Amino acid sequence: MLREIDSAEIVASLRESLLVLTEDLVVEYANDRFFQLFEVNREETMGVRLDALGNGQWDIPSLTRELFRMVEDANTIEDFEIDHHFEHIGRRVMRLNARKTVRPGNGSRRILLAIEDVTAEVDAATDLERERLLSRGIMETIREPLLVLDGQLSVISANRAFYTSFHVSEPETVGQRIDDLGNGQWAIPKLLDLLANVIPQNDVVEDFEVQHRFEEIGERTMLLNARKVYQEGNATHMLLLAIQDITERQRLEAERLAALDQAGRLLEELNHRIMNSLAMIGSIISMEARNLSDDECKAAFARMRARVEAVGNLYKTLSRAGSVDTIGTCAYLTALTEDLLASSGRDDGLSLRLDIADLPLSTQVAVPLGLVVNELITNSLKYAYNGRADGVLYVSLRNEPEKMTLVIADDGPGIDPDAQVDSGLGQKLIDAFATQLGGKISVESDQAGTRHTLAMPV
């Protein structure tokens, strides 16, 4: 059948370049594809040695050696690749296949040399290998165990962290379905449901928690992060599955919370004891005051007890709120103000107006703030309502940009600049506590009443 087809037609149909060489590597024939590919003509090709073609651009020692070896010792050369720069067409990777023939009659030997340009194929394979090595390097640098799965949930690859963490080897992992790994110890219902049902509906799944007991490493809690990666061209996808073992982190977090809880109970007990101690001190002061005959001394003891009770109110409020180091301003200052009115005996006649923003304060701020409130309200109760049973006492705390403002005002006759004060200690304490709070206190007083304003940074 083939004898009926013209050999020239067969050669013309080849996609590869074809040369016929003598045993001395002189070109006897070249097909049109050779002339087109290497941009040479027939006159400068025919009858010329291969290594002299195109001003010597075919002078490739490795090719010449291989062809002479075939002439003497072999019949064929298969898939011999050369990477060479040609004068007209630049760099090319050529795959050569050659066969030695012997002509009947005279026994002369000829070489049929087929030349295929595989530059694009080789470069693509090189780029693919480079990307594979890069991907592998990235996988190996990741500290978390990582699996790459195909669409059937079989393992394509795993990183070193996976083998180390789960005490398995590469031969018993790669190529296995994930639910067959480690004698079925990865057949975790939640994991299989994630891979089979959740991920197909989502390209990304983050922080999916799974608890499982493994044969080699025991009980583990893991966070799974999965991402679907599509492969161009064949409409398939792979799954990247990162596994974060949070068992130790959860244990440490549980220990931390237990320690915080214990510390909180200890602080709560400490606050309770301080509150009781302050109440006892206040009672002792009160008992001592009752034995005094001097009115001025009694007043000093009363002021002393009020200051102790102001601090005691802080710890009482902390105890009621179940807090150890933070107190709400509304409950704290309301209780302090109402207790001061009750102890003065004026809680029925005076109208108390409160406008207190509920802000969280640390005890370091609440103590001096409460003492300021105690001193200012005590002064108002002492001087603003003499000779009358009614009146208005106003207490306000506002949260403003970058500052907090306390206002205590009464509707008394105002401050008498010529009046004699007890000792001046109260004002000194107010100034000292205002300084401790980093604030500044101002006073406005006239016949309509007195208004104290303390502005302090938040």
C-alpha positions as CSV (number, residue, x, y, z in Angstrom):
1,M,0.0,0.0,0.0
2,L,2.7,2.5,1.0
3,R,4.6,1.7,-2.2
4,E,1.8,3.2,-4.2
5,I,2.2,6.6,-2.4
6,D,4.9,9.0,-3.7
7,S,7.5,9.3,-1.0
8,A,7.7,13.1,-1.8
9,E,4.1,13.4,-0.7
10,I,4.8,11.6,2.5
11,V,7.8,13.9,3.3
12,A,5.7,17.0,2.4
13,S,3.1,16.1,4.9
14,L,5.5,16.0,7.8
15,R,5.4,18.7,10.4
16,E,9.0,18.1,11.4
17,S,12.0,19.3,9.5
18,L,13.8,16.5,7.6
19,L,17.4,16.2,6.4
20,V,19.1,13.3,4.6
21,L,22.8,13.3,5.3
22,T,25.7,11.2,4.0
23,E,27.8,9.3,6.5
24,D,30.1,12.3,6.4
25,L,27.2,14.5,7.4
26,V,26.8,16.3,4.1
27,V,23.3,17.4,3.3
28,E,21.8,15.5,0.3
29,Y,18.2,16.5,0.9
30,A,16.1,18.9,3.0
31,N,12.4,19.3,3.0
32,D,10.5,22.6,2.7
33,R,9.8,22.7,6.4
34,F,13.5,22.8,7.2
35,F,14.0,25.8,4.9
36,Q,11.0,27.6,6.4
37,L,11.9,26.9,10.0
38,F,15.6,27.9,9.8
39,E,15.1,30.7,7.2
40,V,17.7,29.3,4.8
41,N,17.5,28.5,1.1
42,R,18.3,25.4,-1.0
43,E,21.5,26.7,-2.6
44,E,23.3,27.4,0.7
45,T,22.1,24.1,2.2
46,M,22.5,21.3,-0.4
47,G,25.9,19.6,-0.6
48,V,27.2,21.4,2.6
49,R,28.3,19.6,5.8
50,L,25.9,19.9,8.6
51,D,28.3,21.8,10.9
52,A,29.0,24.3,8.1
53,L,25.4,25.2,7.5
54,G,24.4,28.9,7.9
55,N,27.8,30.2,8.6
56,G,28.5,27.5,11.1
57,Q,25.3,27.9,13.2
58,W,24.8,24.1,13.1
59,D,28.3,23.5,14.4
60,I,27.0,21.8,17.6
61,P,29.7,19.4,18.9
62,S,27.3,17.2,20.9
63,L,25.1,16.7,17.9
64,T,28.0,15.9,15.6
65,R,29.4,13.4,18.0
66,E,26.1,11.7,18.4
67,L,25.5,11.4,14.6
68,F,29.0,9.9,14.0
69,R,28.5,7.5,16.9
70,M,25.2,6.3,15.3
71,V,26.9,5.8,11.9
72,E,29.5,3.5,13.4
73,D,27.7,1.8,16.3
74,A,24.0,2.2,16.2
75,N,21.0,2.4,13.9
76,T,18.9,5.1,15.6
77,I,18.9,8.2,17.8
78,E,15.7,8.9,19.7
79,D,14.6,12.1,21.4
80,F,18.0,13.7,21.5
81,E,17.5,17.3,22.6
82,I,19.7,20.3,21.9
83,D,19.3,23.8,23.3
84,H,21.0,26.2,20.8
85,H,21.0,29.8,19.6
86,F,20.5,30.1,15.8
87,E,21.6,33.1,13.9
88,H,18.2,33.9,12.2
89,I,15.6,32.5,14.6
90,G,17.3,32.9,18.0
91,R,17.2,30.3,20.8
92,R,15.5,27.0,20.0
93,V,15.2,23.6,21.7
94,M,15.2,20.9,19.0
95,R,14.3,17.2,19.5
96,L,16.1,15.0,17.1
97,N,15.3,11.5,15.9
98,A,17.7,9.9,13.4
99,R,17.8,6.6,11.6
100,K,20.7,5.0,9.6
101,T,19.9,3.5,6.2
102,V,22.0,1.4,3.9
103,R,21.4,1.6,0.2
104,P,21.2,-1.7,-1.6
105,G,23.9,-2.5,-4.1
106,N,26.7,-0.1,-3.1
107,G,26.2,-0.4,0.7
108,S,26.5,3.4,1.2
109,R,25.1,4.7,4.4
110,R,22.7,7.6,4.8
111,I,21.2,9.4,7.8
112,L,17.5,10.4,8.0
113,L,17.4,13.2,10.6
114,A,14.0,14.5,11.8
115,I,14.1,17.8,13.6
116,E,11.2,18.9,15.8
117,D,11.0,22.4,17.4
118,V,10.0,21.8,21.0
119,T,11.0,25.2,22.4
120,A,7.5,26.1,23.6
121,E,7.0,22.6,25.1
122,V,10.3,22.5,26.9
123,D,10.0,26.1,28.2
124,A,6.5,25.4,29.4
125,A,7.7,22.3,31.2
126,T,10.6,24.3,32.7
127,D,8.2,27.0,33.9
128,L,5.9,24.3,35.3
129,E,8.8,22.6,37.2
130,R,9.9,26.0,38.5
131,E,6.4,26.7,39.8
132,R,6.2,23.2,41.3
133,L,9.4,23.7,43.1
134,L,8.3,27.1,44.3
135,S,4.9,25.8,45.5
136,R,6.7,22.9,47.2
137,G,9.1,25.3,48.9
138,I,6.2,27.5,50.1
139,M,4.4,24.4,51.4
140,E,7.5,23.3,53.3
141,T,8.0,26.7,54.9
142,I,4.4,26.7,56.3
143,R,4.4,25.6,59.9
144,E,0.8,24.4,59.8
145,P,0.1,20.9,58.4
146,L,-1.1,21.3,54.8
147,L,-2.8,18.8,52.4
148,V,-3.5,19.2,48.7
149,L,-6.4,17.0,47.6
150,D,-7.9,16.3,44.2
151,G,-11.6,16.3,43.4
152,Q,-12.0,12.7,44.7
153,L,-10.4,13.7,48.1
154,S,-7.2,11.8,47.4
155,V,-4.0,13.3,48.7
156,I,-1.8,14.9,45.9
157,S,0.8,16.2,48.3
158,A,1.4,17.0,51.9
159,N,4.0,19.2,53.7
160,R,6.6,18.1,56.2
161,A,4.6,19.6,59.1
162,F,1.7,17.2,58.3
163,Y,4.0,14.1,58.4
164,T,5.6,15.3,61.6
165,S,2.4,16.4,63.4
166,F,0.5,13.2,62.7
167,H,3.3,10.7,62.7
168,V,2.8,9.4,59.2
169,S,5.1,9.0,56.1
170,E,4.8,10.2,52.5
171,P,4.4,6.7,51.0
172,E,1.4,5.9,53.2
173,T,-0.2,9.3,52.5
174,V,0.2,10.5,48.9
175,G,-2.4,8.9,46.6
176,Q,-4.7,7.8,49.5
177,R,-8.2,9.1,50.0
178,I,-8.2,11.2,53.1
179,D,-10.7,8.9,54.9
180,D,-8.3,6.0,54.3
181,L,-5.2,7.7,55.9
182,G,-3.7,6.1,59.0
183,N,-6.0,3.0,59.0
184,G,-9.1,5.2,58.7
185,Q,-8.2,7.6,61.6
186,W,-9.0,10.5,59.3
187,A,-12.5,9.2,58.6
188,I,-13.9,12.1,60.7
189,P,-17.6,12.7,60.0
190,K,-17.4,16.5,60.4
191,L,-14.3,16.7,58.2
192,L,-15.8,14.5,55.5
193,D,-19.0,16.5,55.6
194,L,-17.0,19.7,55.2
195,L,-15.1,18.4,52.2
196,A,-18.0,16.7,50.5
197,N,-20.9,19.1,51.2
198,V,-19.7,22.5,52.5
199,I,-16.7,23.2,50.3
200,P,-18.5,22.4,47.0
201,Q,-20.8,25.3,47.8
202,N,-18.1,27.7,48.9
203,D,-14.7,28.5,47.5
204,V,-13.3,29.3,51.0
205,V,-14.0,27.8,54.5
206,E,-12.3,29.4,57.5
207,D,-11.8,28.3,61.1
208,F,-14.0,25.1,60.9
209,E,-13.4,23.4,64.3
210,V,-13.0,19.6,64.6
211,Q,-12.3,17.5,67.6
212,H,-11.0,14.0,67.2
213,R,-8.9,11.3,68.9
214,F,-6.0,10.1,66.8
215,E,-4.4,6.7,67.4
216,E,-0.8,8.1,67.6
217,I,-1.2,11.5,69.1
218,G,-4.5,11.3,71.1
219,E,-7.2,13.9,71.5
220,R,-6.8,16.9,69.3
221,T,-8.8,20.1,68.5
222,M,-8.1,21.5,65.1
223,L,-9.1,24.5,63.0
224,L,-9.5,23.7,59.4
225,N,-9.1,26.3,56.6
226,A,-9.9,25.1,53.1
227,R,-9.7,26.8,49.7
228,K,-10.8,25.5,46.3
229,V,-8.2,26.1,43.6
230,Y,-9.4,25.7,40.0
231,Q,-7.1,24.3,37.3
232,E,-7.3,26.1,34.0
233,G,-8.1,24.2,30.9
234,N,-9.6,21.0,32.3
235,A,-12.3,22.5,34.5
236,T,-11.1,20.5,37.5
237,H,-10.1,21.7,41.0
238,M,-7.9,20.9,43.9
239,L,-8.5,21.6,47.6
240,L,-5.9,23.2,49.9
241,L,-6.6,22.1,53.4
242,A,-4.6,23.8,56.2
243,I,-4.9,22.2,59.7
244,Q,-4.1,24.2,62.8
245,D,-3.8,22.2,66.0
246,I,-5.2,24.5,68.7
247,T,-5.3,21.8,71.5
248,E,-2.4,23.4,73.4
249,R,-3.8,26.9,72.9
250,Q,-7.2,25.9,74.2
251,R,-5.5,24.3,77.2
252,L,-3.5,27.4,78.0
253,E,-6.6,29.6,77.5
254,A,-8.6,27.5,79.9
255,E,-5.8,27.7,82.5
256,R,-5.6,31.5,81.9
257,L,-9.4,31.9,82.4
258,A,-9.2,29.7,85.5
259,A,-6.4,31.8,86.9
260,L,-8.3,35.0,86.1
261,D,-11.4,33.6,87.8
262,Q,-9.3,32.7,90.9
263,A,-7.7,36.2,90.9
264,G,-11.1,37.8,90.6
265,R,-12.5,35.8,93.6
266,L,-9.4,36.8,95.6
267,L,-9.8,40.5,94.7
268,E,-13.5,40.3,95.5
269,E,-12.8,38.8,98.9
270,L,-10.1,41.5,99.4
271,N,-12.6,44.3,98.5
272,H,-15.1,42.8,100.9
273,R,-12.6,42.8,103.7
274,I,-11.6,46.3,103.0
275,M,-15.2,47.4,103.0
276,N,-15.8,45.7,106.4
277,S,-12.6,47.2,107.8
278,L,-13.6,50.7,106.7
279,A,-17.0,50.2,108.2
280,M,-15.3,49.2,111.5
281,I,-13.0,52.2,111.4
282,G,-16.1,54.5,110.8
283,S,-17.9,52.9,113.8
284,I,-14.8,53.4,116.0
285,I,-14.6,57.0,115.0
286,S,-18.3,57.5,115.7
287,M,-17.9,55.9,119.1
288,E,-15.0,58.1,120.0
289,A,-16.9,61.2,118.8
290,R,-19.7,60.4,121.2
291,N,-17.3,60.7,124.1
292,L,-16.2,64.2,123.1
293,S,-17.7,67.3,124.6
294,D,-16.0,69.8,122.3
295,D,-18.3,70.6,119.4
296,E,-15.4,71.5,117.1
297,C,-13.8,68.1,117.8
298,K,-17.1,66.3,117.2
299,A,-17.4,68.1,113.9
300,A,-13.9,67.1,112.9
301,F,-14.6,63.4,113.8
302,A,-17.8,63.6,111.8
303,R,-15.9,64.9,108.7
304,M,-13.3,62.1,109.3
305,R,-16.0,59.4,109.4
306,A,-17.7,60.8,106.2
307,R,-14.4,60.6,104.3
308,V,-13.9,57.0,105.5
309,E,-17.5,56.1,104.5
310,A,-17.0,57.7,101.1
311,V,-14.2,55.2,100.3
312,G,-16.3,52.5,102.0
313,N,-19.1,53.3,99.5
314,L,-16.8,52.5,96.7
315,Y,-16.1,49.0,97.9
316,K,-19.7,48.5,98.8
317,T,-20.7,49.3,95.2
318,L,-18.0,47.1,93.8
319,S,-19.3,44.3,96.0
320,R,-22.9,44.8,94.8
321,A,-21.8,44.9,91.1
322,G,-19.6,41.8,91.5
323,S,-16.7,43.7,90.1
324,V,-13.1,43.9,91.5
325,D,-11.4,46.9,89.8
326,T,-14.0,48.7,87.7
327,I,-17.1,50.6,88.9
328,G,-20.0,52.3,87.2
329,T,-20.2,56.0,88.0
330,C,-24.0,56.2,88.1
331,A,-24.4,53.5,90.8
332,Y,-21.4,54.7,92.8
333,L,-22.0,58.4,92.9
334,T,-25.8,58.0,93.4
335,A,-25.2,55.7,96.4
336,L,-22.6,58.1,97.8
337,T,-24.8,61.2,97.4
338,E,-27.9,59.5,98.9
339,D,-25.9,58.2,101.9
340,L,-24.5,61.7,102.6
341,L,-28.1,63.1,102.5
342,A,-29.4,60.3,104.8
343,S,-26.6,60.8,107.3
344,S,-27.2,64.5,107.4
345,G,-30.9,64.1,108.2
346,R,-31.9,66.3,105.2
347,D,-33.0,63.5,102.8
348,D,-36.7,64.4,103.3
349,G,-36.5,68.1,102.8
350,L,-33.9,68.5,100.0
351,S,-34.7,67.9,96.4
352,L,-31.8,65.8,94.9
353,R,-31.4,66.1,91.1
354,L,-29.0,63.7,89.5
355,D,-27.7,63.6,86.0
356,I,-24.9,61.1,86.1
357,A,-23.6,59.4,83.0
358,D,-22.9,55.8,83.5
359,L,-19.2,55.4,82.8
360,P,-16.7,52.6,83.8
361,L,-14.0,53.9,86.1
362,S,-11.1,52.1,87.6
363,T,-10.8,52.2,91.4
364,Q,-7.7,54.4,91.0
365,V,-9.9,57.2,89.6
366,A,-13.1,56.4,91.5
367,V,-11.5,56.8,95.0
368,P,-10.3,60.5,94.6
369,L,-13.4,61.4,92.6
370,G,-15.6,60.0,95.3
371,L,-13.7,62.0,98.0
372,V,-14.1,65.2,95.9
373,V,-17.8,64.6,95.8
374,N,-17.9,63.8,99.5
375,E,-16.2,67.1,100.4
376,L,-18.2,69.3,98.0
377,I,-21.6,67.8,99.1
378,T,-20.6,68.0,102.8
379,N,-19.8,71.7,102.3
380,S,-23.2,72.3,100.6
381,L,-25.1,70.5,103.3
382,K,-23.3,72.4,106.0
383,Y,-23.5,75.9,104.6
384,A,-26.1,76.2,101.8
385,Y,-29.2,75.2,103.7
386,N,-28.8,76.8,107.1
387,G,-32.1,78.1,108.4
388,R,-34.3,76.3,105.9
389,A,-35.6,72.8,105.5
390,D,-35.9,72.7,101.8
391,G,-33.6,73.3,98.8
392,V,-32.1,71.8,95.7
393,L,-28.9,69.9,95.4
394,Y,-27.7,69.1,91.8
395,V,-25.0,66.5,90.9
396,S,-24.0,66.0,87.3
397,L,-21.3,63.9,85.6
398,R,-20.9,64.3,81.8
399,N,-18.7,62.5,79.3
400,E,-17.4,65.1,76.8
401,P,-14.8,64.8,74.0
402,E,-11.5,64.1,75.7
403,K,-12.7,65.1,79.2
404,M,-15.1,64.2,82.0
405,T,-16.9,67.0,83.8
406,L,-18.3,66.8,87.4
407,V,-20.7,69.6,88.5
408,I,-22.1,69.9,92.1
409,A,-24.4,72.9,92.6
410,D,-26.7,74.1,95.4
411,D,-29.3,76.9,95.6
412,G,-27.9,78.4,98.8
413,P,-27.0,82.0,99.5
414,G,-23.5,81.6,98.0
415,I,-20.1,81.6,99.6
416,D,-19.5,84.3,102.2
417,P,-15.9,85.5,101.6
418,D,-15.7,86.7,105.3
419,A,-17.0,83.5,106.8
420,Q,-14.7,81.5,109.1
421,V,-14.1,77.9,107.9
422,D,-13.3,75.0,110.2
423,S,-9.7,74.3,109.3
424,G,-9.4,74.6,105.5
425,L,-8.5,70.9,105.3
426,G,-11.5,70.1,103.2
427,Q,-10.5,72.6,100.5
428,K,-6.9,71.4,100.6
429,L,-8.2,67.8,100.1
430,I,-10.4,68.9,97.2
431,D,-7.4,70.6,95.5
432,A,-5.1,67.6,96.1
433,F,-7.6,65.1,94.8
434,A,-8.3,67.3,91.7
435,T,-4.6,67.4,91.0
436,Q,-4.4,63.6,91.4
437,L,-7.1,63.2,88.8
438,G,-5.2,65.6,86.5
439,G,-8.1,68.0,86.6
440,K,-8.9,71.6,87.4
441,I,-11.7,72.8,89.7
442,S,-13.5,76.1,89.3
443,V,-16.1,77.8,91.5
444,E,-19.0,80.1,90.6
445,S,-20.9,81.6,93.5
446,D,-23.6,84.3,94.0
447,Q,-26.8,84.8,95.8
448,A,-28.5,82.2,93.6
449,G,-26.2,79.4,94.8
450,T,-22.7,77.9,94.4
451,R,-21.5,75.8,91.5
452,H,-18.3,73.7,91.6
453,T,-17.0,72.3,88.3
454,L,-14.3,69.7,88.0
455,A,-13.0,69.1,84.5
456,M,-10.6,66.1,84.2
457,P,-9.1,64.2,81.2
458,V,-10.7,60.9,80.3
